[in-house]
């Protein structure tokens, strides 16, 4: 039996996504959920995918925050 993308573990499906890709896909997931018209099973799958994508975005944003804080810390003069 062939393995589909949805058969992969969440980390395998989202781990290689960049921030913009994850954000754009998350926007689409939210749009589809808000539009309705999906079965309960489809809605749950969309919700789970949205949670995975939100975690990817959070990791990217946390990493960016750490990089900014590190850059700002190196720019501050040393206290005597």
PDB file of N, CA, C and O in Angstrom, chain B, residues numbered from 101:
ATOM      1  N   UNK B 101       0.845  -1.186   0.000  1.00  0.00           N
ATOM      2  CA  UNK B 101       0.000   0.000   0.000  1.00  0.00           C
ATOM      3  C   UNK B 101       0.882   1.239   0.000  1.00  0.00           C
ATOM      4  O   UNK B 101       1.852   1.303   0.756  1.00  0.00           O
ATOM      5  N   UNK B 102       0.569   2.213  -0.823  1.00  0.00           N
ATOM      6  CA  UNK B 102       1.355   3.433  -0.935  1.00  0.00           C
ATOM      7  C   UNK B 102       1.098   4.331   0.267  1.00  0.00           C
ATOM      8  O   UNK B 102      -0.019   4.410   0.778  1.00  0.00           O
ATOM      9  N   UNK B 103       2.138   4.993   0.700  1.00  0.00           N
ATOM     10  CA  UNK B 103       2.022   5.918   1.816  1.00  0.00           C
ATOM     11  C   UNK B 103       1.716   7.299   1.266  1.00  0.00           C
ATOM     12  O   UNK B 103       2.400   7.779   0.362  1.00  0.00           O
ATOM     13  N   UNK B 104       0.693   7.935   1.809  1.00  0.00           N
ATOM     14  CA  UNK B 104       0.352   9.296   1.399  1.00  0.00           C
ATOM     15  C   UNK B 104       0.935  10.274   2.378  1.00  0.00           C
ATOM     16  O   UNK B 104       1.406   9.881   3.446  1.00  0.00           O
ATOM     17  N   UNK B 105       0.913  11.541   2.035  1.00  0.00           N
ATOM     18  CA  UNK B 105       1.418  12.582   2.911  1.00  0.00           C
ATOM     19  C   UNK B 105       0.692  12.587   4.242  1.00  0.00           C
ATOM     20  O   UNK B 105       1.300  12.867   5.275  1.00  0.00           O
ATOM     21  N   UNK B 106      -0.601  12.283   4.237  1.00  0.00           N
ATOM     22  CA  UNK B 106      -1.363  12.304   5.468  1.00  0.00           C
ATOM     23  C   UNK B 106      -1.077  11.099   6.336  1.00  0.00           C
ATOM     24  O   UNK B 106      -1.458  11.091   7.507  1.00  0.00           O
ATOM     25  N   UNK B 107      -0.404  10.056   5.795  1.00  0.00           N
ATOM     26  CA  UNK B 107      -0.028   8.896   6.584  1.00  0.00           C
ATOM     27  C   UNK B 107       1.243   9.161   7.384  1.00  0.00           C
ATOM     28  O   UNK B 107       1.529   8.446   8.344  1.00  0.00           O
ATOM     29  N   UNK B 108       1.999  10.170   7.002  1.00  0.00           N
ATOM     30  CA  UNK B 108       3.264  10.480   7.662  1.00  0.00           C
ATOM     31  C   UNK B 108       2.995  11.055   9.045  1.00  0.00           C
ATOM     32  O   UNK B 108       1.915  11.574   9.327  1.00  0.00           O
ATOM     33  N   UNK B 109       4.006  10.948   9.897  1.00  0.00           N
ATOM     34  CA  UNK B 109       3.915  11.556  11.214  1.00  0.00           C
ATOM     35  C   UNK B 109       3.849  13.072  11.050  1.00  0.00           C
ATOM     36  O   UNK B 109       4.382  13.608  10.078  1.00  0.00           O
ATOM     37  N   UNK B 110       3.203  13.774  11.985  1.00  0.00           N
ATOM     38  CA  UNK B 110       3.074  15.234  11.852  1.00  0.00           C
ATOM     39  C   UNK B 110       4.404  15.940  11.643  1.00  0.00           C
ATOM     40  O   UNK B 110       4.479  16.859  10.828  1.00  0.00           O
ATOM     41  N   UNK B 111       5.455  15.542  12.350  1.00  0.00           N
ATOM     42  CA  UNK B 111       6.749  16.195  12.195  1.00  0.00           C
ATOM     43  C   UNK B 111       7.295  16.030  10.788  1.00  0.00           C
ATOM     44  O   UNK B 111       7.946  16.934  10.266  1.00  0.00           O
ATOM     45  N   UNK B 112       7.036  14.884  10.168  1.00  0.00           N
ATOM     46  CA  UNK B 112       7.513  14.667   8.816  1.00  0.00           C
ATOM     47  C   UNK B 112       6.748  15.539   7.828  1.00  0.00           C
ATOM     48  O   UNK B 112       7.310  15.975   6.823  1.00  0.00           O
ATOM     49  N   UNK B 113       5.479  15.796   8.101  1.00  0.00           N
ATOM     50  CA  UNK B 113       4.667  16.586   7.185  1.00  0.00           C
ATOM     51  C   UNK B 113       4.906  18.073   7.344  1.00  0.00           C
ATOM     52  O   UNK B 113       4.698  18.828   6.394  1.00  0.00           O
ATOM     53  N   UNK B 114       5.337  18.519   8.513  1.00  0.00           N
ATOM     54  CA  UNK B 114       5.476  19.953   8.750  1.00  0.00           C
ATOM     55  C   UNK B 114       6.905  20.389   8.998  1.00  0.00           C
ATOM     56  O   UNK B 114       7.202  21.581   8.908  1.00  0.00           O
ATOM     57  N   UNK B 115       7.789  19.473   9.303  1.00  0.00           N
ATOM     58  CA  UNK B 115       9.155  19.817   9.697  1.00  0.00           C
ATOM     59  C   UNK B 115       9.930  20.614   8.666  1.00  0.00           C
ATOM     60  O   UNK B 115      10.749  21.453   9.039  1.00  0.00           O
ATOM     61  N   UNK B 116       9.702  20.382   7.399  1.00  0.00           N
ATOM     62  CA  UNK B 116      10.471  21.054   6.358  1.00  0.00           C
ATOM     63  C   UNK B 116       9.814  22.345   5.876  1.00  0.00           C
ATOM     64  O   UNK B 116      10.345  23.009   4.986  1.00  0.00           O
ATOM     65  N   UNK B 117       8.684  22.703   6.442  1.00  0.00           N
ATOM     66  CA  UNK B 117       7.981  23.907   5.995  1.00  0.00           C
ATOM     67  C   UNK B 117       8.648  25.158   6.527  1.00  0.00           C
ATOM     68  O   UNK B 117       9.057  25.217   7.687  1.00  0.00           O
ATOM     69  N   UNK B 118       8.753  26.149   5.673  1.00  0.00           N
ATOM     70  CA  UNK B 118       9.189  27.460   6.105  1.00  0.00           C
ATOM     71  C   UNK B 118       8.029  28.190   6.759  1.00  0.00           C
ATOM     72  O   UNK B 118       6.880  27.754   6.684  1.00  0.00           O
ATOM     73  N   UNK B 119       8.343  29.307   7.402  1.00  0.00           N
ATOM     74  CA  UNK B 119       7.299  30.063   8.093  1.00  0.00           C
ATOM     75  C   UNK B 119       6.177  30.482   7.141  1.00  0.00           C
ATOM     76  O   UNK B 119       4.999  30.277   7.434  1.00  0.00           O
ATOM     77  N   UNK B 120       6.545  31.062   6.017  1.00  0.00           N
ATOM     78  CA  UNK B 120       5.538  31.575   5.090  1.00  0.00           C
ATOM     79  C   UNK B 120       4.655  30.451   4.546  1.00  0.00           C
ATOM     80  O   UNK B 120       3.445  30.622   4.397  1.00  0.00           O
ATOM     81  N   UNK B 121       5.265  29.307   4.251  1.00  0.00           N
ATOM     82  CA  UNK B 121       4.481  28.168   3.758  1.00  0.00           C
ATOM     83  C   UNK B 121       3.491  27.707   4.812  1.00  0.00           C
ATOM     84  O   UNK B 121       2.315  27.495   4.514  1.00  0.00           O
ATOM     85  N   UNK B 122       3.963  27.549   6.044  1.00  0.00           N
ATOM     86  CA  UNK B 122       3.097  27.095   7.130  1.00  0.00           C
ATOM     87  C   UNK B 122       1.980  28.099   7.388  1.00  0.00           C
ATOM     88  O   UNK B 122       0.824  27.721   7.580  1.00  0.00           O
ATOM     89  N   UNK B 123       2.336  29.389   7.391  1.00  0.00           N
ATOM     90  CA  UNK B 123       1.336  30.438   7.626  1.00  0.00           C
ATOM     91  C   UNK B 123       0.267  30.432   6.536  1.00  0.00           C
ATOM     92  O   UNK B 123      -0.926  30.516   6.827  1.00  0.00           O
ATOM     93  N   UNK B 124       0.701  30.333   5.278  1.00  0.00           N
ATOM     94  CA  UNK B 124      -0.255  30.346   4.178  1.00  0.00           C
ATOM     95  C   UNK B 124      -1.174  29.131   4.217  1.00  0.00           C
ATOM     96  O   UNK B 124      -2.375  29.248   3.973  1.00  0.00           O
ATOM     97  N   UNK B 125      -0.609  27.965   4.525  1.00  0.00           N
ATOM     98  CA  UNK B 125      -1.445  26.767   4.616  1.00  0.00           C
ATOM     99  C   UNK B 125      -2.396  26.876   5.805  1.00  0.00           C
ATOM    100  O   UNK B 125      -3.545  26.443   5.714  1.00  0.00           O
ATOM    101  N   UNK B 126      -1.934  27.448   6.919  1.00  0.00           N
ATOM    102  CA  UNK B 126      -2.791  27.643   8.087  1.00  0.00           C
ATOM    103  C   UNK B 126      -3.959  28.570   7.755  1.00  0.00           C
ATOM    104  O   UNK B 126      -5.089  28.327   8.177  1.00  0.00           O
ATOM    105  N   UNK B 127      -3.684  29.620   7.006  1.00  0.00           N
ATOM    106  CA  UNK B 127      -4.749  30.538   6.581  1.00  0.00           C
ATOM    107  C   UNK B 127      -5.795  29.782   5.763  1.00  0.00           C
ATOM    108  O   UNK B 127      -6.996  29.985   5.943  1.00  0.00           O
ATOM    109  N   UNK B 128      -5.339  28.919   4.875  1.00  0.00           N
ATOM    110  CA  UNK B 128      -6.257  28.136   4.049  1.00  0.00           C
ATOM    111  C   UNK B 128      -7.074  27.160   4.898  1.00  0.00           C
ATOM    112  O   UNK B 128      -8.267  26.976   4.655  1.00  0.00           O
ATOM    113  N   UNK B 129      -6.446  26.544   5.879  1.00  0.00           N
ATOM    114  CA  UNK B 129      -7.157  25.622   6.775  1.00  0.00           C
ATOM    115  C   UNK B 129      -8.256  26.381   7.513  1.00  0.00           C
ATOM    116  O   UNK B 129      -9.392  25.913   7.591  1.00  0.00           O
ATOM    117  N   UNK B 130      -7.923  27.535   8.048  1.00  0.00           N
ATOM    118  CA  UNK B 130      -8.919  28.334   8.779  1.00  0.00           C
ATOM    119  C   UNK B 130     -10.056  28.748   7.847  1.00  0.00           C
ATOM    120  O   UNK B 130     -11.226  28.691   8.227  1.00  0.00           O
ATOM    121  N   UNK B 131      -9.712  29.163   6.631  1.00  0.00           N
ATOM    122  CA  UNK B 131     -10.743  29.554   5.669  1.00  0.00           C
ATOM    123  C   UNK B 131     -11.699  28.400   5.413  1.00  0.00           C
ATOM    124  O   UNK B 131     -12.915  28.591   5.400  1.00  0.00           O
ATOM    125  N   UNK B 132     -11.158  27.206   5.208  1.00  0.00           N
ATOM    126  CA  UNK B 132     -12.000  26.041   4.939  1.00  0.00           C
ATOM    127  C   UNK B 132     -12.871  25.684   6.136  1.00  0.00           C
ATOM    128  O   UNK B 132     -14.036  25.322   5.972  1.00  0.00           O
ATOM    129  N   UNK B 133     -12.310  25.784   7.341  1.00  0.00           N
ATOM    130  CA  UNK B 133     -13.103  25.494   8.532  1.00  0.00           C
ATOM    131  C   UNK B 133     -14.223  26.517   8.707  1.00  0.00           C
ATOM    132  O   UNK B 133     -15.351  26.158   9.045  1.00  0.00           O
ATOM    133  N   UNK B 134     -13.913  27.775   8.478  1.00  0.00           N
ATOM    134  CA  UNK B 134     -14.924  28.820   8.621  1.00  0.00           C
ATOM    135  C   UNK B 134     -16.014  28.716   7.565  1.00  0.00           C
ATOM    136  O   UNK B 134     -17.165  29.068   7.823  1.00  0.00           O
ATOM    137  N   UNK B 135     -15.661  28.235   6.379  1.00  0.00           N
ATOM    138  CA  UNK B 135     -16.630  28.110   5.300  1.00  0.00           C
ATOM    139  C   UNK B 135     -17.647  27.002   5.590  1.00  0.00           C
ATOM    140  O   UNK B 135     -18.781  27.047   5.114  1.00  0.00           O
ATOM    141  N   UNK B 136     -17.230  26.021   6.367  1.00  0.00           N
ATOM    142  CA  UNK B 136     -18.134  24.915   6.689  1.00  0.00           C
ATOM    143  C   UNK B 136     -18.322  24.001   5.499  1.00  0.00           C
ATOM    144  O   UNK B 136     -17.579  24.067   4.520  1.00  0.00           O
ATOM    145  N   UNK B 137     -19.319  23.153   5.597  1.00  0.00           N
ATOM    146  CA  UNK B 137     -19.633  22.249   4.506  1.00  0.00           C
ATOM    147  C   UNK B 137     -18.776  20.996   4.478  1.00  0.00           C
ATOM    148  O   UNK B 137     -18.857  20.211   3.533  1.00  0.00           O
ATOM    149  N   UNK B 138     -17.959  20.799   5.500  1.00  0.00           N
ATOM    150  CA  UNK B 138     -17.151  19.586   5.556  1.00  0.00           C
ATOM    151  C   UNK B 138     -17.741  18.641   6.590  1.00  0.00           C
ATOM    152  O   UNK B 138     -18.452  19.057   7.505  1.00  0.00           O
ATOM    153  N   UNK B 139     -17.434  17.374   6.426  1.00  0.00           N
ATOM    154  CA  UNK B 139     -17.907  16.382   7.388  1.00  0.00           C
ATOM    155  C   UNK B 139     -17.173  16.567   8.713  1.00  0.00           C
ATOM    156  O   UNK B 139     -16.169  17.275   8.791  1.00  0.00           O
ATOM    157  N   UNK B 140     -17.686  15.930   9.730  1.00  0.00           N
ATOM    158  CA  UNK B 140     -17.039  15.997  11.037  1.00  0.00           C
ATOM    159  C   UNK B 140     -15.606  15.469  10.934  1.00  0.00           C
ATOM    160  O   UNK B 140     -14.681  16.074  11.475  1.00  0.00           O
ATOM    161  N   UNK B 141     -15.424  14.361  10.252  1.00  0.00           N
ATOM    162  CA  UNK B 141     -14.097  13.763  10.107  1.00  0.00           C
ATOM    163  C   UNK B 141     -13.147  14.716   9.362  1.00  0.00           C
ATOM    164  O   UNK B 141     -11.992  14.878   9.756  1.00  0.00           O
ATOM    165  N   UNK B 142     -13.635  15.338   8.297  1.00  0.00           N
ATOM    166  CA  UNK B 142     -12.807  16.297   7.552  1.00  0.00           C
ATOM    167  C   UNK B 142     -12.474  17.511   8.413  1.00  0.00           C
ATOM    168  O   UNK B 142     -11.349  18.011   8.395  1.00  0.00           O
ATOM    169  N   UNK B 143     -13.461  17.972   9.162  1.00  0.00           N
ATOM    170  CA  UNK B 143     -13.230  19.122  10.033  1.00  0.00           C
ATOM    171  C   UNK B 143     -12.188  18.809  11.094  1.00  0.00           C
ATOM    172  O   UNK B 143     -11.328  19.640  11.385  1.00  0.00           O
ATOM    173  N   UNK B 144     -12.260  17.616  11.674  1.00  0.00           N
ATOM    174  CA  UNK B 144     -11.266  17.218  12.674  1.00  0.00           C
ATOM    175  C   UNK B 144      -9.874  17.126  12.065  1.00  0.00           C
ATOM    176  O   UNK B 144      -8.895  17.555  12.676  1.00  0.00           O
ATOM    177  N   UNK B 145      -9.786  16.567  10.860  1.00  0.00           N
ATOM    178  CA  UNK B 145      -8.492  16.469  10.179  1.00  0.00           C
ATOM    179  C   UNK B 145      -7.933  17.858   9.886  1.00  0.00           C
ATOM    180  O   UNK B 145      -6.737  18.095  10.055  1.00  0.00           O
ATOM    181  N   UNK B 146      -8.787  18.770   9.451  1.00  0.00           N
ATOM    182  CA  UNK B 146      -8.350  20.141   9.203  1.00  0.00           C
ATOM    183  C   UNK B 146      -7.881  20.806  10.496  1.00  0.00           C
ATOM    184  O   UNK B 146      -6.854  21.485  10.515  1.00  0.00           O
ATOM    185  N   UNK B 147      -8.630  20.608  11.563  1.00  0.00           N
ATOM    186  CA  UNK B 147      -8.276  21.189  12.862  1.00  0.00           C
ATOM    187  C   UNK B 147      -6.901  20.677  13.304  1.00  0.00           C
ATOM    188  O   UNK B 147      -6.053  21.456  13.739  1.00  0.00           O
ATOM    189  N   UNK B 148      -6.687  19.361  13.188  1.00  0.00           N
ATOM    190  CA  UNK B 148      -5.404  18.778  13.582  1.00  0.00           C
ATOM    191  C   UNK B 148      -4.265  19.339  12.733  1.00  0.00           C
ATOM    192  O   UNK B 148      -3.192  19.646  13.254  1.00  0.00           O
ATOM    193  N   UNK B 149      -4.496  19.471  11.445  1.00  0.00           N
ATOM    194  CA  UNK B 149      -3.479  20.042  10.558  1.00  0.00           C
ATOM    195  C   UNK B 149      -3.197  21.489  10.945  1.00  0.00           C
ATOM    196  O   UNK B 149      -2.047  21.926  10.951  1.00  0.00           O
ATOM    197  N   UNK B 150      -4.242  22.218  11.263  1.00  0.00           N
ATOM    198  CA  UNK B 150      -4.069  23.603  11.704  1.00  0.00           C
ATOM    199  C   UNK B 150      -3.234  23.697  12.972  1.00  0.00           C
ATOM    200  O   UNK B 150      -2.396  24.589  13.099  1.00  0.00           O
ATOM    201  N   UNK B 151      -3.455  22.788  13.908  1.00  0.00           N
ATOM    202  CA  UNK B 151      -2.661  22.766  15.140  1.00  0.00           C
ATOM    203  C   UNK B 151      -1.192  22.506  14.825  1.00  0.00           C
ATOM    204  O   UNK B 151      -0.314  23.157  15.392  1.00  0.00           O
ATOM    205  N   UNK B 152      -0.917  21.564  13.930  1.00  0.00           N
ATOM    206  CA  UNK B 152       0.461  21.261  13.525  1.00  0.00           C
ATOM    207  C   UNK B 152       1.104  22.494  12.893  1.00  0.00           C
ATOM    208  O   UNK B 152       2.240  22.845  13.214  1.00  0.00           O
ATOM    209  N   UNK B 153       0.377  23.142  12.001  1.00  0.00           N
ATOM    210  CA  UNK B 153       0.906  24.319  11.312  1.00  0.00           C
ATOM    211  C   UNK B 153       1.141  25.476  12.277  1.00  0.00           C
ATOM    212  O   UNK B 153       2.122  26.208  12.145  1.00  0.00           O
ATOM    213  N   UNK B 154       0.250  25.639  13.238  1.00  0.00           N
ATOM    214  CA  UNK B 154       0.428  26.693  14.235  1.00  0.00           C
ATOM    215  C   UNK B 154       1.697  26.454  15.046  1.00  0.00           C
ATOM    216  O   UNK B 154       2.403  27.404  15.385  1.00  0.00           O
ATOM    217  N   UNK B 155       1.994  25.191  15.360  1.00  0.00           N
ATOM    218  CA  UNK B 155       3.226  24.868  16.091  1.00  0.00           C
ATOM    219  C   UNK B 155       4.459  25.199  15.256  1.00  0.00           C
ATOM    220  O   UNK B 155       5.450  25.705  15.782  1.00  0.00           O
ATOM    221  N   UNK B 156       4.399  24.916  13.964  1.00  0.00           N
ATOM    222  CA  UNK B 156       5.519  25.245  13.076  1.00  0.00           C
ATOM    223  C   UNK B 156       5.735  26.757  13.080  1.00  0.00           C
ATOM    224  O   UNK B 156       6.865  27.225  13.217  1.00  0.00           O
ATOM    225  N   UNK B 157       4.660  27.512  12.930  1.00  0.00           N
ATOM    226  CA  UNK B 157       4.774  28.975  12.936  1.00  0.00           C
ATOM    227  C   UNK B 157       5.348  29.466  14.262  1.00  0.00           C
ATOM    228  O   UNK B 157       6.208  30.346  14.284  1.00  0.00           O
ATOM    229  N   UNK B 158       4.876  28.903  15.348  1.00  0.00           N
ATOM    230  CA  UNK B 158       5.358  29.309  16.675  1.00  0.00           C
ATOM    231  C   UNK B 158       6.860  29.031  16.809  1.00  0.00           C
ATOM    232  O   UNK B 158       7.596  29.860  17.343  1.00  0.00           O
ATOM    233  N   UNK B 159       7.318  27.869  16.326  1.00  0.00           N
ATOM    234  CA  UNK B 159       8.748  27.544  16.400  1.00  0.00           C
ATOM    235  C   UNK B 159       9.573  28.558  15.603  1.00  0.00           C
ATOM    236  O   UNK B 159      10.619  29.013  16.066  1.00  0.00           O
ATOM    237  N   UNK B 160       9.097  28.910  14.399  1.00  0.00           N
ATOM    238  CA  UNK B 160       9.807  29.898  13.583  1.00  0.00           C
ATOM    239  C   UNK B 160       9.848  31.252  14.291  1.00  0.00           C
ATOM    240  O   UNK B 160      10.891  31.905  14.332  1.00  0.00           O
ATOM    241  N   UNK B 161       8.716  31.670  14.846  1.00  0.00           N
ATOM    242  CA  UNK B 161       8.666  32.973  15.514  1.00  0.00           C
ATOM    243  C   UNK B 161       9.516  32.984  16.781  1.00  0.00           C
ATOM    244  O   UNK B 161      10.182  33.978  17.068  1.00  0.00           O
ATOM    245  N   UNK B 162       9.501  31.895  17.536  1.00  0.00           N
ATOM    246  CA  UNK B 162      10.339  31.808  18.729  1.00  0.00           C
ATOM    247  C   UNK B 162      11.821  31.867  18.349  1.00  0.00           C
ATOM    248  O   UNK B 162      12.616  32.526  19.019  1.00  0.00           O
ATOM    249  N   UNK B 163      12.178  31.173  17.268  1.00  0.00           N
ATOM    250  CA  UNK B 163      13.563  31.208  16.803  1.00  0.00           C
ATOM    251  C   UNK B 163      13.978  32.599  16.361  1.00  0.00           C
ATOM    252  O   UNK B 163      15.092  33.043  16.637  1.00  0.00           O
ATOM    253  N   UNK B 164      13.083  33.278  15.679  1.00  0.00           N
ATOM    254  CA  UNK B 164      13.375  34.644  15.235  1.00  0.00           C
ATOM    255  C   UNK B 164      13.541  35.567  16.441  1.00  0.00           C
ATOM    256  O   UNK B 164      14.421  36.429  16.456  1.00  0.00           O
ATOM    257  N   UNK B 165      12.694  35.382  17.445  1.00  0.00           N
ATOM    258  CA  UNK B 165      12.785  36.206  18.656  1.00  0.00           C
ATOM    259  C   UNK B 165      14.131  35.969  19.358  1.00  0.00           C
ATOM    260  O   UNK B 165      14.772  36.914  19.818  1.00  0.00           O
ATOM    261  N   UNK B 166      14.547  34.707  19.434  1.00  0.00           N
ATOM    262  CA  UNK B 166      15.830  34.392  20.062  1.00  0.00           C
ATOM    263  C   UNK B 166      16.984  35.040  19.299  1.00  0.00           C
ATOM    264  O   UNK B 166      17.908  35.583  19.905  1.00  0.00           O
ATOM    265  N   UNK B 167      16.927  34.981  17.974  1.00  0.00           N
ATOM    266  CA  UNK B 167      17.988  35.595  17.162  1.00  0.00           C
ATOM    267  C   UNK B 167      18.027  37.109  17.364  1.00  0.00           C
ATOM    268  O   UNK B 167      19.102  37.699  17.473  1.00  0.00           O
ATOM    269  N   UNK B 168      16.851  37.728  17.413  1.00  0.00           N
ATOM    270  CA  UNK B 168      16.805  39.182  17.639  1.00  0.00           C
ATOM    271  C   UNK B 168      17.344  39.539  19.012  1.00  0.00           C
ATOM    272  O   UNK B 168      18.110  40.492  19.154  1.00  0.00           O
ATOM    273  N   UNK B 169      16.947  38.777  20.025  1.00  0.00           N
ATOM    274  CA  UNK B 169      17.438  39.040  21.380  1.00  0.00           C
ATOM    275  C   UNK B 169      18.952  38.872  21.456  1.00  0.00           C
ATOM    276  O   UNK B 169      19.635  39.661  22.109  1.00  0.00           O
ATOM    277  N   UNK B 170      19.480  37.836  20.785  1.00  0.00           N
ATOM    278  CA  UNK B 170      20.925  37.623  20.785  1.00  0.00           C
ATOM    279  C   UNK B 170      21.631  38.778  20.069  1.00  0.00           C
ATOM    280  O   UNK B 170      22.673  39.248  20.526  1.00  0.00           O
ATOM    281  N   UNK B 171      21.074  39.226  18.966  1.00  0.00           N
ATOM    282  CA  UNK B 171      21.687  40.337  18.225  1.00  0.00           C
ATOM    283  C   UNK B 171      21.648  41.618  19.058  1.00  0.00           C
ATOM    284  O   UNK B 171      22.621  42.371  19.093  1.00  0.00           O
ATOM    285  N   UNK B 172      20.528  41.860  19.724  1.00  0.00           N
ATOM    286  CA  UNK B 172      20.423  43.050  20.562  1.00  0.00           C
ATOM    287  C   UNK B 172      21.370  42.976  21.750  1.00  0.00           C
ATOM    288  O   UNK B 172      21.934  43.993  22.155  1.00  0.00           O
ATOM    289  N   UNK B 173      21.550  41.791  22.311  1.00  0.00           N
ATOM    290  CA  UNK B 173      22.432  41.625  23.455  1.00  0.00           C
ATOM    291  C   UNK B 173      23.879  41.911  23.095  1.00  0.00           C
ATOM    292  O   UNK B 173      24.627  42.432  23.922  1.00  0.00           O
ATOM    293  N   UNK B 174      24.286  41.581  21.883  1.00  0.00           N
ATOM    294  CA  UNK B 174      25.666  41.836  21.455  1.00  0.00           C
ATOM    295  C   UNK B 174      25.878  43.309  21.142  1.00  0.00           C
ATOM    296  O   UNK B 174      27.015  43.781  21.143  1.00  0.00           O
ATOM    297  N   UNK B 175      24.800  44.045  20.872  1.00  0.00           N
ATOM    298  CA  UNK B 175      24.908  45.464  20.547  1.00  0.00           C
ATOM    299  C   UNK B 175      24.928  46.345  21.798  1.00  0.00           C
ATOM    300  O   UNK B 175      25.315  47.512  21.733  1.00  0.00           O
ATOM    301  N   UNK B 176      24.510  45.781  22.940  1.00  0.00           N
ATOM    302  CA  UNK B 176      24.469  46.564  24.170  1.00  0.00           C
ATOM    303  C   UNK B 176      25.867  46.733  24.725  1.00  0.00           C
ATOM    304  O   UNK B 176      26.658  45.790  24.725  1.00  0.00           O
ATOM    305  N   UNK B 177      26.177  47.934  25.201  1.00  0.00           N
ATOM    306  CA  UNK B 177      27.499  48.148  25.803  1.00  0.00           C
ATOM    307  C   UNK B 177      27.609  47.363  27.109  1.00  0.00           C
ATOM    308  O   UNK B 177      26.628  47.197  27.833  1.00  0.00           O
ATOM    309  N   UNK B 178      28.800  46.892  27.391  1.00  0.00           N
ATOM    310  CA  UNK B 178      29.033  46.140  28.634  1.00  0.00           C
ATOM    311  C   UNK B 178      28.930  47.083  29.810  1.00  0.00           C
ATOM    312  O   UNK B 178      29.395  48.222  29.751  1.00  0.00           O
ATOM    313  N   UNK B 179      28.309  46.596  30.896  1.00  0.00           N
ATOM    314  CA  UNK B 179      28.189  47.403  32.107  1.00  0.00           C
ATOM    315  C   UNK B 179      29.441  47.231  32.941  1.00  0.00           C
ATOM    316  O   UNK B 179      29.978  46.129  33.057  1.00  0.00           O
ATOM    317  N   UNK B 180      29.902  48.327  33.521  1.00  0.00           N
ATOM    318  CA  UNK B 180      31.117  48.263  34.363  1.00  0.00           C
ATOM    319  C   UNK B 180      30.784  48.027  35.781  1.00  0.00           C
ATOM    320  O   UNK B 180      31.681  47.946  36.620  1.00  0.00           O
TER     321      UNK B 180
END
